[in-house]
Amino acid sequence: MATLVAPVQHSHIEDAKALYKACKGWGTDEKAVISILGHRTAAQRQQIRLAYQNLYQEDLVKRLESELSGAFEKAVYRWILEPADRDAVLANVAIKKACPDYHVIIEIACVHSPEELLAVRRAYQLSYKLSLEEDVAAHTTGDLRKLLVALVSVLRYDGPEINARLAKSEADILEDAIKNKAFNHEEVIRILTTRSKAQLMATFNRYRDDCGTSITKSLLREGDQVNEFAAALRTAIRCINNSNKYYEKIIRNAIKGAGTDEDALTRVIVTRAEKDLKVIKEVYYKRNSVTLEQAVAKDTSGDYNAFLLTLLGKAD
C-alpha cells in the first residue's frame, strides 16, 4: 500500500546525467531533482547513486547536500539513503539530541520486522563504529534504558502462531502491573521485548476483553502524565498493535497548531512512502475529515512541499 509512483522501466544512467545537469552551474533545478528522485524506488535510487559515482567520480548524496537547503535538503537526503542506512541516521539523531527522542528509537524497534531491525543495527555499526544498543544505553538511564536496550536488541519470532493460554496469563500480569502502577516491573519489560508481535497482539486483545478498555488507555489513565516510562510503554504497544494509527497521530501532531514539526512529518512520509503510506492516508482522512495531501499542502511550502506531495502520490 505504497504511495510512491515509480516507473517499471528507467535508465539509471540517464537519471544520473539529468541530476548532474540539474546541479550544474549557477542555481539548482529543484523541479528536476523532485521529478526524478520522487519517482524512484529504493533499488532504483541506489542504481542512480552508483551510476552518478561512476560517471562523475562524485557522491550524489554529498552533491545534493551542497546544492539543496533547509527541510527540503533534509527530506531528499533521507529519501535517497538505503532504508536501513536512513533508519540508522534517524536513530543516531534521536539519541544524540540534548533530550534523547526515545519515541523514534521505539518506533524503529517495534514497527520493523526482525530482519529489518537487524539490518538497521548492522547499518548503525557500519556508520558509527559502535552498536545501536551501546549508544542507546550510553544516552539513557534506569528503567527506560532497560526497556530501550531490550527493544533494539531483540530478534523476535516473526510467525503467526499464538498461544491463547499464554495470552491470558500475560494479560493478567499486565493488568496487575498497571493496577499497582508497577509499570517498570521486570515481567512487563520481558513480555514486551521477547514475545512475537502476533502473540503480543493476542495478549493486548485479551487484556481489552477482560478489562473493557485497551491497555494503552489503561496506561494513560493509571500512569502519571509525566511518567516517561509509562509513555514509552504506550508508544511501544501502539507501534506493535497498530502502527498506521500511530503514524497518523505523529503526522497530526506535527502539523497542528502554530508551526510544523518538519522532522516528524518528513520521517513518516519518507519512511512509509514505499510501505503503507496509502493506509496511513486513509486513517488520517477518517480521523480528520481532510486529506493528508490537503493538510501537507496547507502547512508546508516551496520545494519541500512539492517533494512531500510527490511522495504522497500527487500527480505532477
C-alpha positions as CSV (number, residue, x, y, z in Angstrom):
1,M,0.0,0.0,0.0
2,A,2.7,2.4,-1.0
3,T,2.1,5.9,-2.4
4,L,5.3,6.1,-4.4
5,V,4.6,6.3,-8.1
6,A,7.7,4.9,-9.9
7,P,8.3,3.6,-13.5
8,V,8.9,0.0,-14.0
9,Q,11.5,0.8,-16.7
10,H,14.0,3.6,-16.3
11,S,17.6,4.4,-17.2
12,H,19.7,5.0,-14.1
13,I,22.4,6.4,-16.3
14,E,20.1,8.9,-17.9
15,D,18.7,9.8,-14.5
16,A,22.3,10.4,-13.2
17,K,23.0,12.6,-16.2
18,A,19.8,14.6,-15.6
19,L,20.6,15.1,-11.9
20,Y,24.2,16.2,-12.8
21,K,22.7,18.8,-15.2
22,A,20.2,19.9,-12.5
23,C,23.1,20.7,-10.1
24,K,25.5,22.1,-12.7
25,G,26.3,25.8,-12.9
26,W,24.5,28.6,-11.0
27,G,21.5,27.6,-9.2
28,T,19.8,24.2,-8.9
29,D,16.9,22.8,-10.9
30,E,14.9,21.6,-7.8
31,K,11.9,20.5,-10.0
32,A,14.2,18.1,-11.9
33,V,15.5,16.7,-8.7
34,I,12.0,16.1,-7.4
35,S,10.7,14.7,-10.7
36,I,13.4,12.1,-10.8
37,L,14.1,11.1,-7.2
38,G,10.5,11.5,-6.1
39,H,9.5,8.8,-8.6
40,R,12.2,6.1,-8.0
41,T,12.2,3.1,-5.7
42,A,14.9,2.4,-3.2
43,A,16.6,0.0,-5.6
44,Q,16.4,2.5,-8.4
45,R,17.8,5.3,-6.3
46,Q,20.8,3.1,-5.4
47,Q,21.4,2.4,-9.1
48,I,21.3,6.1,-9.8
49,R,23.8,6.8,-7.0
50,L,26.2,4.2,-8.4
51,A,25.8,5.5,-11.9
52,Y,26.5,9.0,-10.8
53,Q,29.6,7.9,-8.9
54,N,30.9,6.1,-11.9
55,L,30.1,8.9,-14.4
56,Y,31.4,11.8,-12.3
57,Q,33.6,10.3,-9.5
58,E,31.4,12.2,-7.0
59,D,28.9,11.1,-4.4
60,L,25.4,12.2,-5.4
61,V,24.3,12.4,-1.7
62,K,27.1,14.9,-0.9
63,R,26.4,16.9,-4.1
64,L,22.7,17.2,-3.2
65,E,23.6,18.2,0.3
66,S,25.7,21.1,-1.0
67,E,23.0,22.2,-3.6
68,L,19.8,22.0,-1.5
69,S,18.9,23.6,1.8
70,G,16.5,23.5,4.7
71,A,13.8,21.0,5.2
72,F,13.9,20.1,1.5
73,E,17.5,19.1,1.7
74,K,16.9,17.0,4.8
75,A,14.0,15.2,3.2
76,V,15.9,14.5,0.0
77,Y,18.9,13.3,1.9
78,R,16.9,10.9,4.0
79,W,14.9,9.7,1.0
80,I,18.0,8.9,-1.1
81,L,19.6,6.7,1.5
82,E,19.2,2.9,1.7
83,P,16.3,2.3,4.1
84,A,18.5,0.7,6.8
85,D,21.1,3.5,6.5
86,R,18.3,6.0,6.8
87,D,16.9,4.4,10.0
88,A,20.4,4.3,11.4
89,V,20.7,8.1,10.8
90,L,17.3,8.7,12.3
91,A,18.2,6.6,15.4
92,N,21.5,8.4,15.8
93,V,19.9,11.9,15.5
94,A,17.3,10.9,18.1
95,I,19.8,9.5,20.5
96,K,22.2,12.5,20.3
97,K,19.6,15.2,21.0
98,A,20.1,17.1,24.2
99,C,17.0,15.3,25.4
100,P,17.0,11.9,23.5
101,D,13.8,11.3,21.5
102,Y,13.2,7.7,22.7
103,H,9.9,7.6,20.7
104,V,11.9,7.3,17.4
105,I,14.0,4.5,18.8
106,I,10.9,2.6,19.9
107,E,9.3,3.2,16.5
108,I,12.3,1.7,14.7
109,A,12.5,-1.2,17.1
110,C,8.7,-2.0,17.2
111,V,7.4,-1.3,13.7
112,H,10.1,-3.1,11.8
113,S,10.2,-6.8,11.2
114,P,13.0,-8.6,13.0
115,E,15.1,-8.8,9.8
116,E,14.6,-5.1,9.1
117,L,15.7,-4.2,12.6
118,L,18.8,-6.4,12.3
119,A,19.6,-4.6,9.1
120,V,19.3,-1.2,10.9
121,R,21.6,-2.5,13.7
122,R,24.2,-3.6,11.1
123,A,24.0,-0.2,9.3
124,Y,24.4,1.6,12.6
125,Q,27.6,-0.3,13.5
126,L,29.0,0.4,10.0
127,S,28.2,4.1,10.1
128,Y,29.0,4.9,13.7
129,K,31.6,2.2,14.8
130,L,29.5,1.1,17.8
131,S,26.3,-0.8,18.3
132,L,22.9,0.8,18.4
133,E,22.2,-0.8,21.8
134,E,25.5,0.5,23.1
135,D,24.6,4.0,22.1
136,V,21.1,3.8,23.4
137,A,22.5,2.5,26.8
138,A,25.0,5.4,26.9
139,H,22.3,8.1,26.5
140,T,19.5,6.7,28.7
141,T,19.3,5.6,32.4
142,G,17.2,3.5,34.7
143,D,14.1,1.6,33.7
144,L,13.9,3.4,30.4
145,R,17.4,2.2,29.5
146,K,16.3,-1.4,30.3
147,L,13.3,-1.1,28.0
148,L,15.0,0.6,25.1
149,V,18.1,-1.6,25.1
150,A,16.0,-4.7,25.2
151,L,13.7,-3.5,22.4
152,V,16.6,-2.7,20.0
153,S,18.5,-5.9,20.9
154,V,15.7,-8.4,20.4
155,L,15.3,-10.7,17.4
156,R,11.6,-11.6,17.8
157,Y,10.0,-14.7,16.4
158,D,8.1,-13.5,13.3
159,G,5.5,-16.2,12.8
160,P,1.7,-16.0,13.0
161,E,1.2,-18.7,15.8
162,I,-0.3,-17.6,19.1
163,N,-0.9,-19.3,22.4
164,A,-4.2,-18.3,23.8
165,R,-3.5,-19.6,27.3
166,L,-0.2,-17.6,27.4
167,A,-2.1,-14.5,26.1
168,K,-4.5,-14.8,29.1
169,S,-1.8,-15.3,31.7
170,E,0.3,-12.4,30.4
171,A,-2.7,-10.2,30.0
172,D,-3.3,-10.8,33.8
173,I,0.3,-9.9,34.5
174,L,0.0,-6.6,32.6
175,E,-3.3,-5.9,34.3
176,D,-1.9,-6.4,37.8
177,A,1.2,-4.3,37.0
178,I,-0.9,-1.4,35.7
179,K,-3.4,-1.5,38.6
180,N,-0.4,-1.4,41.0
181,K,1.3,1.3,38.9
182,A,4.3,-1.1,38.7
183,F,4.9,-0.1,35.0
184,N,8.6,-0.9,35.4
185,H,8.1,-4.4,36.6
186,E,10.6,-6.8,35.0
187,E,7.8,-9.0,33.8
188,V,6.3,-6.1,31.8
189,I,9.6,-5.5,30.1
190,R,10.1,-9.2,29.5
191,I,6.7,-9.6,27.8
192,L,7.0,-6.5,25.6
193,T,10.6,-7.2,24.5
194,T,10.5,-11.0,23.9
195,R,7.2,-12.1,22.5
196,S,6.3,-12.1,18.8
197,K,4.1,-9.4,17.5
198,A,1.3,-11.9,16.8
199,Q,1.5,-13.1,20.4
200,L,1.5,-9.6,21.8
201,M,-1.5,-8.6,19.8
202,A,-3.3,-11.6,21.2
203,T,-2.3,-10.6,24.7
204,F,-3.5,-6.9,24.1
205,N,-6.8,-8.2,22.7
206,R,-7.3,-10.4,25.7
207,Y,-6.5,-7.5,28.0
208,R,-9.2,-5.4,26.3
209,D,-11.7,-8.2,26.5
210,D,-11.0,-8.8,30.2
211,C,-10.7,-5.1,31.3
212,G,-13.2,-3.5,28.9
213,T,-10.6,-1.0,27.7
214,S,-7.4,-1.0,25.7
215,I,-4.1,-1.4,27.5
216,T,-2.9,2.0,26.1
217,K,-5.9,3.8,27.6
218,S,-5.3,2.0,30.9
219,L,-1.7,3.2,30.9
220,L,-2.9,6.7,30.2
221,R,-5.4,6.6,33.0
222,E,-3.3,4.9,35.6
223,G,0.0,6.5,34.7
224,D,1.1,10.0,35.6
225,Q,1.0,12.2,32.6
226,V,4.7,13.0,33.1
227,N,5.7,9.3,33.7
228,E,8.3,8.9,31.0
229,F,8.4,5.1,31.3
230,A,4.6,4.7,31.0
231,A,4.7,6.9,27.9
232,A,7.4,4.7,26.5
233,L,5.3,1.6,27.1
234,R,2.3,3.2,25.3
235,T,4.5,4.1,22.3
236,A,5.8,0.5,22.1
237,I,2.4,-1.0,22.4
238,R,0.8,1.4,19.8
239,C,3.7,0.7,17.3
240,I,3.2,-3.1,17.7
241,N,-0.6,-3.1,17.8
242,N,-1.5,-0.6,15.0
243,S,1.4,1.3,13.5
244,N,-0.8,3.0,11.0
245,K,-2.8,4.7,13.7
246,Y,0.4,5.5,15.5
247,Y,1.9,7.2,12.4
248,E,-1.4,9.1,11.8
249,K,-1.1,10.7,15.2
250,I,2.6,11.6,14.6
251,I,1.6,13.4,11.5
252,R,-1.5,15.1,13.1
253,N,0.7,16.4,16.0
254,A,3.4,17.5,13.6
255,I,1.1,19.9,11.6
256,K,-1.5,21.0,14.2
257,G,-1.2,24.4,15.9
258,A,1.4,27.0,15.2
259,G,4.5,25.9,13.4
260,T,5.3,22.5,11.8
261,D,7.4,19.7,13.3
262,E,9.2,19.1,10.0
263,D,11.4,16.4,11.3
264,A,8.4,14.2,12.4
265,L,6.4,15.0,9.2
266,T,9.4,14.2,7.0
267,R,10.2,11.0,8.9
268,V,6.8,9.5,8.5
269,I,6.4,10.4,4.8
270,V,9.9,9.4,3.8
271,T,10.0,6.1,5.7
272,R,6.5,4.9,4.8
273,A,6.0,6.1,1.2
274,E,7.2,2.7,-0.1
275,K,5.4,0.7,2.5
276,D,2.0,1.6,3.9
277,L,1.6,5.4,3.5
278,K,-1.7,4.8,1.5
279,V,-3.2,3.2,4.5
280,I,-1.9,6.0,6.8
281,K,-3.6,8.5,4.4
282,E,-6.9,6.7,4.7
283,V,-6.6,6.6,8.5
284,Y,-5.7,10.3,8.5
285,Y,-8.8,11.2,6.4
286,K,-11.1,9.1,8.6
287,R,-9.8,10.8,11.7
288,N,-9.6,14.4,10.4
289,S,-12.1,14.7,7.5
290,V,-9.4,16.2,5.3
291,T,-6.9,14.5,3.0
292,L,-3.3,14.3,4.1
293,E,-2.3,16.0,0.8
294,Q,-4.5,19.0,1.7
295,A,-3.1,19.1,5.2
296,V,0.5,19.0,4.0
297,A,-0.1,21.5,1.2
298,K,-1.6,23.9,3.7
299,D,1.2,23.5,6.3
300,T,4.3,23.4,4.1
301,S,5.7,25.5,1.2
302,G,8.1,25.6,-1.7
303,D,10.3,22.7,-2.8
304,Y,9.8,20.9,0.5
305,N,6.0,21.0,-0.1
306,A,6.4,19.7,-3.7
307,F,8.6,16.9,-2.7
308,L,6.4,15.6,0.1
309,L,3.3,15.8,-2.1
310,T,5.2,13.8,-4.8
311,L,6.0,11.1,-2.3
312,L,2.3,11.1,-1.2
313,G,1.4,10.2,-4.8
314,K,0.1,13.5,-6.0
315,A,0.3,13.8,-9.8
316,D,3.0,16.3,-11.1
